[in-house]
Amino acid sequence: MPTCQQTLHRRAIPFAILPAVFFALFYGYVWLRVDPRLVYHQQCPIFMVDSAFLKGFLHHPGGLVEYLCALLSQFYPHPWAGALVITLAAALVCLASGTFLRQMGGVRVRVIHLVPAIPLLMLHNQYDHPLTTSVGLLIALLFLNLYVCLFLRSVILRLAIFLPLSVLVYYVTAGPYLLFVVLCSLFEFLTKRHRVLAAFYLLSALAVPYVAARYIFEVGIIDPYTHLLPFHRDIDPSATSVALYALFPLVAIAVSLRRRPDRVAPTGPDTTTSPVAASPLEHGHRAQLKWICQSVALLAVAAGLAFLSFDSESKTVLQVDYYARHEMWPEVLQEARRLGAPRYRLTTRWDVNRALFHTGRLPYDMFSYPQDPAGLLSGNFETVTQKLSRPAWANLGEIYLELGRVAEAQFRTHEALEHLDERPEIVERLLLIYLVKQQSDPARIALNALSRHLLWKNLARDYRRRIEQDPFLSQDEEVQHIRCVMIEEDRLGHVTIETMLQQLLERNKRNRMAFEYLMAYYLLTRQVGKVTLNIGRLDDFSYPGIPRYYEEAILLDTRATDDQDVSLHGRQISPDTRQRFEAFFKLHDRCGGNKEAAREVLMADYGESYFFYYMFGVTGYDRAFAHSSPAAGARQ
């Protein structure tokens, strides 16, 4: 028969199951639900493989954490690897928490040490959580455990250990150093080791960053205390991020208050008549039952908070942008249909219209999505200054380059490079522009810059090989297309969208993107007469008949001018479009001039038509979402 100790050992094995199950679920959730590719796309962390890049992080507190996080973030484009990095960081934070809490309370911690993983997961649900917060927190906890586990009884020795650790932790982590000091102070105070020492530690939390800021690094007074904390001035603080840092001292205090007193052996004449103490096996049964209840509660709370905190619309916005940057046009349209109209950014509209063009659906489906004139193309972008998930001015540079406005594209791309550092995808776009313009020296500089980026070295090597064989990539399909449509005298300066697109068509009348964008511009600005005048340009392309929205615009033009003798250059408007036109205005006229009533009546059957946009200035997509989710607009 097994001994009592063997039985207890076997019963203790299930306690190790919870962390394994918890972090397996954590990993799967981050991999499949959060998708670290989108986190990388949102934050675009730069990591270069040279000493100059490293030196830039050595001159300020927290630089080493930033450097390490920049390296670890390079795993994010591979979702399984990025999820592994995020999960390991959270698991190590919880492991370090458990070690510290055991020292604080003198008790086993089987569930509570896993709680910090929940706010960490909630922060990643928002897609703007920097990895530096998790890693800085982890390093502070690791140094904390080094301090509390040394078991030094001498006050002098503990102080001698704390002081160099304090300086080291501050230099490595910056802001998270404050948590390290607070927890060291609580450890000294609550375990009744030396409360004067605890007070001295708190004073050091004020002194060390001040000395560093004033005499060593020459930075402002606030930044040395808050840099890399989740409520730094450059980061929008949230209740979750504040709760994450507040969790550690609060739990440490709670565990310390429940510290078990030393067991005292019973003595005296009543010992023979005292109640029989519970056997170890009975105690094990109770502990297992308690652990099961706590585990179920933890998993339920984690699942509930993960569900409630997940920003699904932010994910969809990022997916649209991510697919557009990778030219996955059908996926762009698929995700855009799931996005509420108030969450359509300016760049989202640009991406959707580019996707419609590349899938051949711009003249047929553009009013199936939210539209406005600025959502096609911007001629004056200087008023947009906010940083977006994917820089809007870089996005605009891509559109200009594809259209053939190469000088304008170069200007926008340089602008993006200035505002957003040396992001590799922007450097690659600049390299392509230089190759199109056959500027070898700037192209070589851009290629060398691209080769410094860790994840782009192979692409840079491929470019270098191709350039050696063909200096200006004259056989490359994309380069050939841009040279075919580009304007020779492409000068910067204010020019209207209409004039710009007309110039592109004068340069190459078969520039299909310029033609469809010009027609879309006329549709969006409700210049139906100009749509009619340009129908003859259809002969330069292989359209089967007249595209749907051009037909609808022509009918609206004939209705407005009462001119039925419109030249369609041998083409005809389909009977189905004429029938829909008559039915639309029959319903419209029944409303007797009540515009709001007419809009509601027509939206269901005609919301995706150009008739509806022309009459009401919005698409049915906008109106349908406004009615189904009125609170969404307030959030935006």
Secondary structure, 3 states (H helix, E strand, C coil): CCCHHHHHHHHHHHHHHHHHHHHHHHHHHHHHHHCHHHHHHHHCCCCECCHHHHHCCCCCCCHHHHHHHHHHHHHCCCHHHHHHHHHHHHHHHHHHHHHHHHHHHCCCCCCHHHCCHHHHHHHHCCCCCCHHHHHHHHHHHHHHHHHHCCCCCCHHHHHHHHHHHHHHHHHHHCCCHHHHHHHHHHHHHHCCCCHHHHHHHHHHHHHHHHHHHHHHCCCCCCHHHHCCCCCCCCCCCCHHHHHHHHHHHHHHHHHHHCCCCCCCCCCCHHHHCCCCCCCHHHHHHHHHHHHHHHHHHHHHHHHHHHHHHCCHHHHHHHHHHHHHHCCCHHHHHHHHCCCCHHHCCHHHHHHHHHHHHHCCCHHHHHHHCCCCHHHCCCCCCCCCCCCCCCCHHHHHHHHHHHHCCHHHHHHHHHHHHHHCCCCHHHHHHHHHHHHHCCCHHHHHHHHHHHHCEHHHHHHHHHHHHHHHHCCCCCCCHHHHHHHHHCCCCCCCCCCCHHHHHHHHHHHCCCCHHHHHHHHHHHHHCCCHHHHHHCHHHHHHCCCCCCCHHHHHHHHHHHHHHCCCCCCCCCCCCCHHHHHHHHHHHHHHHHCCCCHHHHHHHHHHHHCCCHHHHHHHCCCHHHHHHHHHCHHHHHHC
